[in-house]
Every structure is written in structure tokens, then in C-alpha cells.
């Protein structure tokens, strides 16, 4: 087609350039449909791929191009996913393009220095590259350079030029679950979506906790039951390299059954993880539906109708937040850590503990006892807390995350990190000390101990010690009085 457009006599048939381009677009579409039919009739081995936007033209020296191509092929030979290999290729090409502009004398990565790699990293920041892209490019270069150095390739660096400590730190974000009131507004709109594919995808995301890529690649026969009849969903091999079975809510199972009834049986598609050809659930007219169509476009329409959009009209809820919601609900419901790991497909306890920390009911209960509305507290800080002049939001955030660490024998010390360490051990009279009725038994025990120590010091003639123990006893009695507790224990 490209050669035909260059012919001088092309416009004898097509009178205008736009007419020629339109005809070519129609011919390409017809060819795409024809190849799709051939694939489903097993006439060709691979389904046709839609041509996406043409990549930016990058300047890459021949030696560097050979190095990148050779490394990518080596990784493909060792069964690395093509999507991951593309990250190495893109990172190497972007570095080569930057070198062609700033260090045109460099013909091979073997001539590259650490200072030049650091300058490239700094240029990514100055160009406004987002953090994820920055980390992806540098980590890909780090792995590629380490591998080829270990393999002794002459056209690669002779020593590693970049390590893990050189990479930008990725912020650890707290999972954002969807509040119950927002779910109550969103789910009726999702259930009313006209497209059964979009409706099923979002309902399965709501109840399964699966990643959206796992849902998109569900097999046509993904639904079955446990021995006791409980419905379950078989999720395909994903980023963790293993299949998993998860219990499924009846609403999601019913949506899958309805979709299975209307999906036209067709030839399967080769899975990039298992390398097997399987029949897919989310297939329409011989094409696998995209994540954008199943999740992004459907959620944008649903959130707009439910009034869950920001000031720019964009949806405030993403498909991944359904996954966080399931994890949070499991922890809040008392599920064991191992159960949550299996349900969400986590490979380490650290990933699942994020939900446990987020949903620690004991922490929330203890926090509300001190900083919640109507809390019964005593101490020099009590009046300030009751008046509502608590402290800045960042200080509150620190207390929420570290409240247990502030615990002392008889209460809590709300001294913030920026205030430095406490300069004395007399925390009962410290302005940051706070206590609650739960500590009343300990306060009474401490009072009895102070009385005994004062009596012992009196016998020994240590007047200053007697005075110190008496001051502590009086302070404890004052705190018990402020809490509305009796000085003597109920048994006495």
C-alpha cells in the first residue's frame, strides 16, 4: 500500500489525497477482518493485531542497537514475558537517543560512564517524566547492565553502572478502599449498564478481588463449585505465575453465567503467561475486549451517572479500588492473614499486612478512647484536647499510625517526634501525658507502691525520698479524681 501511494498515476483513480487515504483505511479494516476469520478457521496461527500509534523515532547507534536486540532475544529465549522485554528495549533506546544528543561520540554502551548515566537520570527529572516511568527506565537499565556485565559482553559496560540505591524511592501508598456509601451509589448504576461485558467485568471485580488483567483473561469455563456447592472462580495464571481458586459471590456468578450464554464459541487465544491457547470469556466478534473498554470507559460512565467524579469530570473510582475494597472487607470481617493472601494472590505477607494495618480495629478503638469525641481523659493535655485545639493534621496522622508506641505504664505520652526526646522521667507531671479509665487499676497499684516506698524511706530517714514519693501519690490521686475513679480499689 505504501508503494502504491508513491506512484504518480495513483491520483488518476483517486481525485484527492483524502479520498485515497480513506480508501486505504477501509482496505486495512477489511484485511484485518479477513485475517480474523482465517484465524478462527485455523487457517493462520496468530490473530491479527491492531496497529497502534507509530513510536517516536529515536536515534540509536548500530552497535547499541545490536546490543539491545541481542539482550532482548536472550531474555525471550529464557521465557521472559514479551511485555517485560519491551521495557528493556525501550529503556535502552531512550538512553541511546539521549546519548546521541548529549554525547554523540559514544558508539557503544561499553564507553558509557557512571557520571553519564547519572546525568541521564537527572535529565528525566528536568523533563518532567513521571516517577513510575523514571523508576522503570532506570531499573531496566540496571538489570540489563548487570546481566551483560556478568555475561562478559564486550559491547556492554565492563562493570555495573547503576544500583538499587540509585533508583528513586517508590512511595508506599495505603490501599484506597471504596467507602460503603459510595458503593451503595455506584453498584446500582453498574448493574444497569447496557453492555453485558462491561457489567460482568465490574461485578466480578467487585466480589472477587482479582486484578483487572486476570478478569480480562478469564477462560470461558472459569466458573465451578467446591464440593459443598459453594461457587468459586478459577483465575488464570498471572504475574505470580500460578492459577488460583477463589470463592465467588452469587451475584458475580450469575453475571458470568449470563455472559457465557451469549458468548459465541470461537477458537481460543494464546495466553502470554501459560503459552496455551484457551477460549476466553470476554470475546466479542472474534476479538478480545480491552481493559480500557471493560473497566475504564464503563467506570467513567457509571461514576458520572452516580455523581462520583472530580472537578474535571473524571471518575474517582478505579477498577483496582474494588480489589482494595475486598481486601479491607476480609480483614475487617476477621479473616486470617493467610486467607487474605490466597484470596488476593499475594506472594508475601508484607503485601497483605498493609490491609491489616489499615483495618486494625484495636488501634482505632484505643485511638478513639483518647482523641475521639467525648473521650474521658485526665492529664495536663486533657483540657487542650477537650477544647478541640488538638494539633496540626500531620501530628494527628502520626498519632494514628504510632498510638501504641506512645504507651507508658500508666497512660500515653503524646510527645511528637519533632519535639525531641523527653528530658525527664517524671511523665506523670509532663504536659504531654494523658491517661484513660482503663489505666485506673494500674494507677491504684502504683499509688500503693508509692505509699510503701514513702514509709520505707521514712524509717531510713531519707526525707527527700519521702517527699518525692508523697508528690507522686498525690498526683496519682488527682488523676484518678479527674477520671471519676475511686482512689481505693473496689475490693478494698
KOLVEXKE-463671 format. One record per residue (C-alpha): x, y, z; residue in one letter. Coordinates in steps of 0.001 Angstrom, whole numbers, plus 500000, padded with zeros to 6 digits. Each point is the difference from the previous one (the first is absolute). Layout:
BEGIN
      px      py      pz  r
       X       Y       Z  a
...
***
This chain:
BEGIN
      px      py      pz  r
  500000  500000  500000  x
  502816  502377  500816  x
  501626  499416  496623  x
  496663  500546  498216  x
  499607  503417  501641  x
  503358  501059  498527  x
  498930  499288  496424  x
  499476  503061  497784  x
  496881  498523  498405  x
  498246  499285  503328  x
  497942  503188  499762  x
  498560  499029  496629  x
  497796  497628  502019  x
  499698  502044  503209  x
  499390  503671  499289  x
  501014  501286  503437  x
  502613  498880  502578  x
  497311  499668  502718  x
  497989  497670  497750  x
  503076  497828  499547  x
  500672  499883  503756  x
  496365  499136  500758  x
  500075  497136  497500  x
  503176  498676  501568  x
  498452  500134  503479  x
  497032  497981  498747  x
  502276  497466  498296  x
  502042  499560  503205  x
  496837  499411  502020  x
  498768  497410  497509  x
  503396  498289  500083  x
  499929  499956  503813  x
  496534  498389  500015  x
  501107  497483  497359  x
  503038  498951  502060  x
  497778  499675  503092  x
  497719  497598  498124  x
  503005  498001  498775  x
  501300  499709  503557  x
  496708  498690  501398  x
  499871  497480  497115  x
  503529  498875  500991  x
  501380  501119  496622  x
  502672  502172  501678  x
  501740  499503  503362  x
  499744  503455  501578  x
  497138  502514  500199  x
  500579  503361  498303  x
  501120  502919  502128  x
  498675  503492  499742  x
  502664  502507  499069  x
  500455  502542  502739  x
  501592  503435  499779  x
  503397  500075  498339  x
  502781  500157  502630  x
  502142  503075  500197  x
  503042  499831  497761  x
  503102  499645  502203  x
  503668  500344  499077  x
  501746  496719  500800  x
  503558  499196  498906  x
  500396  496639  498182  x
  502205  498428  502693  x
  497567  500994  502741  x
  497041  498799  497905  x
  501669  496605  499595  x
  500731  499837  503751  x
  496367  500733  500940  x
  498565  497575  497436  x
  502390  497250  501101  x
  499128  500466  503684  x
  496245  500018  499315  x
  500256  496820  497958  x
  502010  498346  502799  x
  497230  500841  502465  x
  497295  498711  497641  x
  501961  496765  499626  x
  499825  499611  503789  x
  496192  500378  499918  x
  499688  503550  501254  x
  496679  501646  499176  x
  500094  502118  496822  x
  498507  502942  501912  x
  502908  499939  502453  x
  502525  499690  497178  x
  498493  503093  498393  x
  500874  501976  503135  x
  503681  499116  499565  x
  499871  500918  496318  x
  498313  503348  500633  x
  502336  500918  502864  x
  503100  499215  497925  x
  498718  501905  496955  x
  499095  503105  502011  x
  503450  500059  501613  x
  501601  499539  496568  x
  497945  502885  498594  x
  501035  502254  502910  x
  503675  499052  499478  x
  499753  500773  496274  x
  499001  503557  500902  x
  502263  500694  502994  x
  502961  497666  499368  x
  500032  499342  496236  x
  503520  498564  500172  x
  498769  496901  501896  x
  499497  497070  497618  x
  499472  497196  502525  x
  498771  499491  503565  x
  503504  498706  500746  x
  501137  503655  499921  x
  497279  501105  502429  x
  500997  501393  503420  x
  498093  500203  503250  x
  500053  503812  499871  x
  498227  499938  496642  x
  497311  497632  501323  x
  499438  502314  502988  x
  499727  502954  497626  x
  497395  498069  498019  x
  498063  499338  503205  x
  500086  503707  500856  x
  498709  500839  496512  x
  496956  497788  500559  x
  499102  502132  503004  x
  500523  503276  498140  x
  497814  498742  497113  x
  497131  499363  502412  x
  499930  496217  499485  x
  497600  498458  502545  x
  501456  497966  502854  x
  498819  496591  498765  x
  501592  500499  496558  x
  503181  501289  501656  x
  500263  496919  502226  x
  499128  497606  497154  x
  502678  501368  497673  x
  502777  500105  502596  x
  499195  496585  501488  x
  499883  498451  496509  x
  503388  501495  499171  x
  501378  498801  503332  x
  498898  496409  499371  x
  501198  500008  496372  x
  503431  501396  500871  x
  500452  497593  502939  x
  499076  497010  497830  x
  502242  500830  497071  x
  502885  500861  502330  x
  499668  496578  501629  x
  499809  498373  496557  x
  503158  501805  498881  x
  498564  501691  496917  x
  502656  502235  498397  x
  497473  502558  498704  x
  498495  500544  503478  x
  501326  501773  503120  x
  503003  498295  501560  x
  498551  500561  503484  x
  496505  500765  501391  x
  499285  503716  499641  x
  496785  500316  502003  x
  498678  498220  503063  x
  496870  499699  502092  x
  500992  502945  502226  x
  500133  502279  496947  x
  496341  499439  499154  x
  497339  502474  501138  x
  498023  498778  502977  x
  496505  498868  499150  x
  497539  501319  502602  x
  498143  497373  502004  x
  496361  500897  499544  x
  497172  498857  502249  x
  497366  498021  498050  x
  496967  502173  499264  x
  496900  497914  500574  x
  496608  501258  498835  x
  497869  501282  502916  x
  496656  498285  500526  x
  497956  503077  499142  x
  501774  500350  496636  x
  499521  496300  499241  x
  496294  500377  500726  x
  499814  502736  497362  x
  502213  498311  497419  x
  498882  496358  499940  x
  496379  500629  498875  x
  501369  502002  497063  x
  502433  497187  499113  x
  497196  497428  500128  x
  498043  502156  497541  x
  502814  500248  497408  x
  498760  499118  496542  x
  503080  498038  498868  x
  500064  496529  501631  x
  503795  499796  499609  x
  500630  503215  501927  x
  497354  499141  502580  x
  501442  496541  500657  x
  503602  501232  500172  x
  499209  502606  502663  x
  497772  497709  502073  x
  502711  497304  500009  x
  502565  502647  501024  x
  497724  501075  502859  x
  499638  496515  501508  x
  503184  498084  499071  x
  502883  502329  500881  x
  501677  498982  496720  x
  502272  502253  497988  x
  498379  501420  496897  x
  502458  498174  497712  x
  499003  496704  501647  x
  496318  500776  499442  x
  500596  500962  496366  x
  501718  496654  499353  x
  497369  497824  501712  x
  499396  496753  498155  x
  496543  499176  498690  x
  499616  497158  502546  x
  501412  501997  502936  x
  497060  499294  502309  x
  499560  496860  502097  x
  499197  498991  503602  x
  501611  498598  503135  x
  498923  496540  501186  x
  497362  501557  502270  x
  498500  501933  497078  x
  501553  503386  500775  x
  500686  501921  496795  x
  503616  500759  499140  x
  501956  501748  497274  x
  503131  498662  498314  x
  502358  502892  499327  x
  502607  499477  497253  x
  503761  499980  500432  x
  501109  503579  500549  x
  502944  501994  501281  x
  500556  497554  502889  x
  500352  497075  497561  x
  497198  497846  501416  x
  496264  499450  499685  x
  497755  500462  503015  x
  496448  499169  501019  x
  497968  502526  501968  x
  496457  499838  501439  x
  497570  502114  498016  x
  496945  502002  500971  x
  496761  498694  498369  x
  499461  503348  498242  x
  503345  499716  498184  x
  499395  496324  499190  x
  496594  500808  498528  x
  501506  502756  497844  x
  502616  497575  498657  x
  497338  497395  499185  x
  497959  502556  498074  x
  503059  501017  498009  x
  500982  496386  499294  x
  496550  499497  498474  x
  500486  502736  497395  x
  503696  499585  499154  x
  500423  498366  496608  x
  502432  497060  500189  x
  503150  500747  498039  x
  503576  498958  499714  x
  502064  500748  503111  x
  502708  502599  500429  x
  503575  499333  500982  x
  500663  501102  503602  x
  503176  501996  500549  x
  500580  498446  503460  x
  499155  496308  499507  x
  500835  499956  496254  x
  496863  497906  499442  x
  497057  500643  497711  x
  496810  500394  502035  x
  496429  501112  499310  x
  499360  503400  501611  x
  496892  501375  501696  x
  500358  503641  498975  x
  500033  499488  496229  x
  497663  501733  497570  x
  499938  499437  496239  x
  503255  498110  500168  x
  501898  502748  501869  x
  501212  500115  503597  x
  498553  503085  501664  x
  502502  502447  501459  x
  500452  501100  503621  x
  499167  503526  498920  x
  496581  498973  498694  x
  499155  497587  502819  x
  501098  502152  502920  x
  501044  503568  499236  x
  497203  501011  497609  x
  497316  498168  501976  x
  501100  501444  503353  x
  500206  503503  498556  x
  496388  499749  498815  x
  498794  498370  503243  x
  501778  502473  502285  x
  498687  502931  498006  x
  496445  498723  500380  x
  500518  499295  503724  x
  501576  503409  500622  x
  503410  498560  500942  x
  502218  502274  497892  x
  502565  502676  500835  x
  499979  503667  498983  x
  501290  499022  496531  x
  497210  497478  499471  x
  502306  496962  500358  x
  498921  496906  501912  x
  501266  499871  503596  x
  499796  496189  500094  x
  502273  497643  498079  x
  499653  496269  499435  x
  502948  499300  502319  x
  498166  501619  502907  x
  497525  497110  499926  x
  502958  497739  500776  x
  500994  502195  502952  x
  496392  499964  501180  x
  499845  496197  500058  x
  503310  499821  501904  x
  498810  502529  502569  x
  496622  498302  500446  x
  501689  496631  500569  x
  502272  501394  502711  x
  497164  501951  501648  x
  497955  496803  500019  x
  502712  498140  501937  x
  501493  497909  497171  x
  503401  498484  500706  x
  503052  501512  498356  x
  500672  496834  497981  x
  496409  500046  498695  x
  500329  503591  498783  x
  503318  499142  498316  x
  498419  497112  498081  x
  496942  502026  499055  x
  501983  502924  498582  x
  502849  497924  498555  x
  502743  501645  502070  x
  503419  498361  500130  x
  501204  501612  503239  x
  498416  500767  503358  x
  501279  503575  499763  x
  497564  500724  497144  x
  497059  498689  502032  x
  501036  501658  503275  x
  499233  503353  498402  x
  496317  499119  500277  x
  500451  498796  503585  x
  501630  503292  501023  x
  497339  501975  498185  x
  497172  498123  501702  x
  501383  499510  503516  x
  496802  500235  502046  x
  501902  499942  503313  x
  502125  502945  498936  x
  496902  501938  498969  x
  498280  499200  503320  x
  502993  501090  502076  x
  500419  503160  497957  x
  496356  500998  500464  x
  500308  499503  503761  x
  502514  502834  500108  x
  499375  502228  496979  x
  496432  499113  499094  x
  497002  502220  500826  x
  498867  499745  503648  x
  503144  498104  501085  x
  500448  499771  503794  x
  503591  501052  500625  x
  502180  501596  502669  x
  503349  501784  499984  x
  501386  503430  499140  x
  499237  499513  496292  x
  496389  498977  500673  x
  498582  503535  500059  x
  501620  500822  496643  x
  498597  496851  498381  x
  496511  500637  501363  x
  500071  503567  498675  x
  500532  498685  496475  x
  503384  501738  499562  x
  501696  496659  499498  x
  502984  500364  497682  x
  500820  500343  496290  x
  498726  497334  497554  x
  503480  498527  499487  x
  500319  499512  503773  x
  496619  498247  500093  x
  501108  497771  497115  x
  503127  499008  501941  x
  497978  499169  503112  x
  497584  497848  498019  x
  502871  497905  498647  x
  502099  499876  503205  x
  497478  500115  502846  x
  501101  496691  501539  x
  503612  501204  500117  x
  498996  502888  502231  x
  498824  497691  502786  x
  501628  500262  503422  x
  499313  498101  503197  x
  497080  502227  501048  x
  498829  501625  496773  x
  501349  501535  496799  x
  502546  502718  499224  x
  498875  502044  496975  x
  503373  501634  499496  x
  500586  500299  496228  x
  503259  498992  498246  x
  500819  503584  499029  x
  499951  500991  503679  x
  502962  497767  500712  x
  500425  497414  502777  x
  498538  500597  503458  x
  502539  501625  502309  x
  498816  498385  503241  x
  498324  496873  501405  x
  497302  501912  501872  x
  497429  499286  497362  x
  497098  500132  502468  x
  500447  503769  500122  x
  501064  500438  496355  x
  497831  502305  497901  x
  499724  497313  497303  x
  498842  497191  502300  x
  496456  498696  499652  x
  498166  497111  501669  x
  496600  498300  499779  x
  497742  497975  502361  x
  501520  496756  498662  x
  503174  500848  501937  x
  498188  500520  503338  x
  501040  496576  501442  x
  503626  500713  499143  x
  499747  503468  501530  x
  498679  498524  503246  x
  502783  497403  500084  x
  502573  502706  499417  x
  498435  502087  502808  x
  500297  497088  502440  x
  503632  499509  498978  x
  500777  503688  500527  x
  498451  499862  503496  x
  502162  496984  500887  x
  503152  501641  498620  x
  499282  503201  501929  x
  499604  498017  503241  x
  503270  498155  499392  x
  501824  503276  499278  x
  498535  501484  503236  x
  501433  497131  502041  x
  503417  500477  498392  x
  499933  503750  500575  x
  500038  500961  496300  x
  497797  503111  500196  x
  500485  501042  496357  x
  498934  496536  498823  x
  496934  500167  502208  x
  499084  503342  498422  x
  500442  498638  496435  x
  497822  496925  500605  x
  497314  502116  501677  x
  499902  502356  496982  x
  499550  497043  497674  x
  497203  498595  502216  x
  498140  503312  499979  x
  500356  500314  496193  x
  498563  496495  499510  x
  497075  500812  502281  x
  499378  503179  497977  x
  499968  498040  496735  x
  497568  497425  501419  x
  497755  502827  501166  x
  500009  501595  496517  x
  499056  496649  498492  x
  497127  499590  502442  x
  501605  496928  501542  x
  500286  499139  503692  x
  503391  500175  501629  x
  499585  496657  501714  x
  499446  496842  497956  x
  496392  498670  499921  x
  501043  496903  501972  x
  501338  502157  502839  x
***
